[in-house]
Amino acid sequence: MTVSKTAVTAVPLHPLLAGRWSPRGLDTAHELTDVQLTALLEAARWAPSANNSQPWRFAVARRGTPEFAAVQEALAAGNQLWAHAASALVVVAAETAGPDGAPRPWAVYDTGQAVAHLSVQAEHEGLAVHQLGGFDRDRVAALLDLPAPVVPLVVLALGRRDEEAQLPEALAARERTARERLPLDTLLVPVPAGPAQD
Ligand SMILES: Cc1cc2nc3c(=O)[nH]c(=O)nc-3n(C[C@H](O)[C@H](O)[C@H](O)COP(=O)(O)O)c2cc1C
C-alpha cells in the first residue's frame, strides 16, 4: 500500500516544501550531474547569514570513489545500511569563528539554513536529500583535516529516490509510513501583553 508522504497542512504549501521528505531507498544507478550539484551548492551559497558571514563549508564525495567510501565508513551503522546507495555524500560543516578568532554565534543556525535552501533546490531538481547526524564527527574532521573552528554538522545523502530499492524490512516500513509533525498550535508561544501604558 502506498502512503502519501506529502505534508498535511492547514493551508496549501508550495509543492516543493510539501513534497520534500527524507527517503532511504535510493537509486544505485543514479549519477549526479555537475549541473545538478552546482545548483544545490549555489542554493546554499545564496542563503542569508548573520553579517553575511557565510560560515557553511561543503565536502562532496561521489559514489564509487575512495572519498565516498571514507565518508560512508564514518556513518553510524544504521545509516550505512542504505546511504551507500547515495549518488553523493556531502559533509556539511560550519566555521564557528571568523578569521580574527571572534566567535560566530549564528554559524550553526546559518549553516542549517543553507542546507534548507539546498534541500528545496534538490526537490526542484527531482533529487532527494537525507540529512544525517549519525556519523563520527571526529573521524570526519580528521579525514577532511578541518581546522578547529570548522565543525562537521551533518552528512547529506544525495540521490534519486527509488521506490524499488531493497531495504531491510524495518527501514522499508519507514518508507511506507506517513510523515508526522507536532500540531501547529503547540508550536506557538503566546506573547504576553506588556505592562499597561499610562
Ligand atoms: C540534523 C538532522 C540529523 C538527522 N540524522 C539522521 C540520521 O542520522 N539518520 C536518519 O536516518 N535520518 C536522520 N535525519 C532525518 C530525520 O529523521 C527526518 O528529517 C525527520 O524524521 C523528518 O522526516 P522528513 O524529513 O521525511 O520530513 C536527520 C535530520 C536532521 C535535520
Ligand as a Chemical Component Dictionary entry (heavy atoms), coordinates in Angstrom:
data_LIG
# 
_chem_comp.id                   LIG 
_chem_comp.type                 NON-POLYMER 
_chem_comp.pdbx_formal_charge   0 
_chem_comp.three_letter_code    LIG 
# 
loop_
_chem_comp_atom.comp_id 
_chem_comp_atom.atom_id 
_chem_comp_atom.alt_atom_id 
_chem_comp_atom.type_symbol 
_chem_comp_atom.charge 
_chem_comp_atom.model_Cartn_x 
_chem_comp_atom.model_Cartn_y 
_chem_comp_atom.model_Cartn_z 
_chem_comp_atom.pdbx_ordinal 
LIG C1  C1  C 0 20.160 17.366 11.811 1  
LIG C2  C2  C 0 19.477 16.106 11.318 2  
LIG C3  C3  C 0 20.020 14.876 11.615 3  
LIG C4  C4  C 0 19.406 13.702 11.127 4  
LIG N1  N1  N 0 20.028 12.497 11.336 5  
LIG C5  C5  C 0 19.524 11.387 10.769 6  
LIG C6  C6  C 0 20.230 10.150 10.856 7  
LIG O1  O1  O 0 21.326 10.038 11.414 8  
LIG N2  N2  N 0 19.662 9.060  10.268 9  
LIG C7  C7  C 0 18.471 9.122  9.593  10 
LIG O2  O2  O 0 18.035 8.103  9.063  11 
LIG N3  N3  N 0 17.796 10.291 9.483  12 
LIG C8  C8  C 0 18.286 11.416 10.037 13 
LIG N4  N4  N 0 17.631 12.621 9.909  14 
LIG C9  C9  C 0 16.369 12.684 9.163  15 
LIG C10 C10 C 0 15.185 12.933 10.107 16 
LIG O3  O3  O 0 14.920 11.759 10.835 17 
LIG C11 C11 C 0 13.963 13.395 9.288  18 
LIG O4  O4  O 0 14.256 14.614 8.659  19 
LIG C12 C12 C 0 12.731 13.550 10.156 20 
LIG O5  O5  O 0 12.321 12.293 10.672 21 
LIG C13 C13 C 0 11.556 14.158 9.392  22 
LIG O6  O6  O 0 11.285 13.393 8.269  23 
LIG P1  P1  P 0 11.171 14.076 6.819  24 
LIG O7  O7  O 0 12.498 14.751 6.522  25 
LIG O8  O8  O 0 10.923 12.923 5.876  26 
LIG O9  O9  O 0 10.059 15.065 6.868  27 
LIG C14 C14 C 0 18.211 13.793 10.374 28 
LIG C15 C15 C 0 17.680 15.057 10.082 29 
LIG C16 C16 C 0 18.299 16.198 10.524 30 
LIG C17 C17 C 0 17.714 17.548 10.137 31 
# 
loop_
_chem_comp_bond.comp_id 
_chem_comp_bond.atom_id_1 
_chem_comp_bond.atom_id_2 
_chem_comp_bond.value_order 
_chem_comp_bond.pdbx_ordinal 
LIG C1  C2  SING 1  
LIG C2  C3  SING 2  
LIG C2  C16 DOUB 3  
LIG C3  C4  DOUB 4  
LIG C4  N1  SING 5  
LIG C4  C14 SING 6  
LIG N1  C5  DOUB 7  
LIG C5  C6  SING 8  
LIG C5  C8  SING 9  
LIG C6  O1  DOUB 10 
LIG C6  N2  SING 11 
LIG N2  C7  SING 12 
LIG C7  O2  DOUB 13 
LIG C7  N3  SING 14 
LIG N3  C8  DOUB 15 
LIG C8  N4  SING 16 
LIG N4  C9  SING 17 
LIG N4  C14 SING 18 
LIG C9  C10 SING 19 
LIG C10 O3  SING 20 
LIG C10 C11 SING 21 
LIG C11 O4  SING 22 
LIG C11 C12 SING 23 
LIG C12 O5  SING 24 
LIG C12 C13 SING 25 
LIG C13 O6  SING 26 
LIG O6  P1  SING 27 
LIG P1  O7  DOUB 28 
LIG P1  O8  SING 29 
LIG P1  O9  SING 30 
LIG C14 C15 DOUB 31 
LIG C15 C16 SING 32 
LIG C16 C17 SING 33 
# 
